[in-house]
Amino acid sequence: MTEERDIKKDLEPSAGDYAHAGVRAGLSMAPYLGGPLAEFFTMVVTPPLERRCEAWMIEIYTRLKKLEEQIAGFKIEDLAQNENFISTLFYATQAAMRTHQKEKLDALRNAVINSALRLNIDENLQLMFLNLVDRYTPWHLMIMQFLDNPRGYGESRGIQYPNWGMGGTAKVLEHTFPELQGKRAIYDQIVKELFTNGFLHSDTFLHATLSDMFAPETTDMGKQFLQFIRIPHE
């Protein structure tokens, strides 16, 4: 608790950092709805955004501190010279403020930490990956991880599979994610989008008759995407 309070103090913004004050002033001048709009902004919008921003920055700072302890030569202050990290942090922070979904927040945090470690992934690809995380739903991220290693993904989560013969990967997918049973239209669309983005070899395998229903489907770029959004050294 003491460490968390210290981190909060370190990250506490000054009065001049509260950009919402200017926005509130502008809203209060709007004709007819100015007063109610300003109150809505102050009471409903601002507090959750501040909480999200504080929680986000504390998590990023805490993870970076752990890296400092674990990796020889890694120093947080050196990140000020890492332009790719700064860009990733700013972009990911904006995206993080737009979501409450754990899977997306985890992916964005991991991307920031991985950018600090200077992964061997083209910087342009990293920005593309961030944009896709922002656009994707949690199902996109989970299905993408599943398709990289269907059996390993399921068994690591305690899923037991029957001794199936030949069949489609859709059967494995619905067994792994019972919430998707009978929702073919949803996961077909997700797989189509992942394929269009270059992350999967095909978008027709789900319902094809395959000799190996658990065969991985991710491309090299798909594997780079997963490397970028996973916990470092996972």
C-alpha positions, 0 to 999 in steps of 0.5 A: 500500500505504501508503494502504491501511495508513493507511485500515485504521488509521483504521478499526481498531476499539477493544477495546470495539467487538468485540460478538462477545466478548459473544456468545462469552461467552454461548455458552460458558455454554450447557449441554453445547455451550457450549465447542465452540459458542464455539470454532466462533464464534471460529474459523469465524464471526468471522474471515471476518466481520471480514475482510468488514467490513474490506474493505467499509469500506475500499472505501466509504472509498476511494470516498468519498475519490475523490468528495472529490477529484473533486467540489467541495464534497463533504466526507466529514465532512458525511455525518455530517449526512446521515441518509439516507446513514447509514441506507443505510450501516447497512442496506447493511453488514448486507446486505453481511455476508450475501453473498460475491457480487460482483454484490450487493456492487457494487450495495450499495457503489454504493447507499451512494455514490449516497446520499452524492450525494443522488440525486433518488430518494425515500428510501422507494424507496431503502430498498425498493431496498436490501431488494430487492438483499438478496433478489435473486440476482446473476442478478436484477441482471444480467438487470435490467441486460440488459433495460434495454438488451439490445443495448447490454448484450451488445455492451459485453461483446463479444457479437455477435448474428446478424441475427435477424428476429422472435422472443422476447427469451429467444433474445437472453437465452440468447445473451447468457448461455450459462449460462442456455441451457435454464434457462427455469424459472429466468429466467422466475421471475426476470423474473416477480419483477422484473415483480411488483416494478414494474421491468418492463412485462410478464412475457410478452415473453420468449417472445412473437413480437416485431418488435424482440427487443432492445426495452428492458423496464424501467419508470421505477421500474426505471430508478431502481433501476438508477441507484441501484445503478450506479457514479455517473456511469456 
